[in-house]
Amino acid sequence: MRWRSVMLILWPSFLMAAATSAAVFAFVDPLDIIFFGHLKAERELVYASAFFLFWIMGAVSSALTFFMTPKGRVVDDFGDPVDL
C-alpha cells in the first residue's frame, strides 16, 4: 500500500472522528461516565480515548471501502493512466 492510499484512508476518518467526538461530547459529560460500576476517569483521558476509538472505527470503515472499490484503470483528463 502506498502513502497516498494510507492518506486516503486516514484523513477522512480523522475528520469524522473529530466531528463525532464533538457531537458526542456536546451531549455527554465525561465526568458522568463510570467504568465498571465505580471507576471514574479524568476528562482528558475520556476525550482522547473516545477520539482515538472513533478514529479507528472510521479508519476501518474507510479501509473496507477503499479495498472493496473496483480496481480499474484510472485516467486523467488527457487520457493518461494515473498511478494510485
Secondary structure as the mmCIF struct_conf table of DSSP 4:
data_model
#
loop_
_struct_conf.conf_type_id
_struct_conf.id
_struct_conf.beg_label_comp_id
_struct_conf.beg_label_asym_id
_struct_conf.beg_label_seq_id
_struct_conf.end_label_comp_id
_struct_conf.end_label_asym_id
_struct_conf.end_label_seq_id
HELX_RH_AL_P HELX_RH_AL_P1 TRP A 3 PHE A 27
HELX_RH_3T_P HELX_RH_3T_P1 PRO A 30 ASP A 32
STRN STRN1 ILE A 34 PHE A 35
TURN_TY1_P TURN_TY1_P1 PHE A 36 HIS A 38
STRN STRN2 LEU A 39 LYS A 40
HELX_RH_AL_P HELX_RH_AL_P2 ARG A 43 MET A 68
BEND BEND1 THR A 69 THR A 69
STRN STRN3 VAL A 75 VAL A 75
TURN_TY1_P TURN_TY1_P2 ASP A 77 PHE A 78
BEND BEND2 GLY A 79 GLY A 79
STRN STRN4 PRO A 81 PRO A 81
#
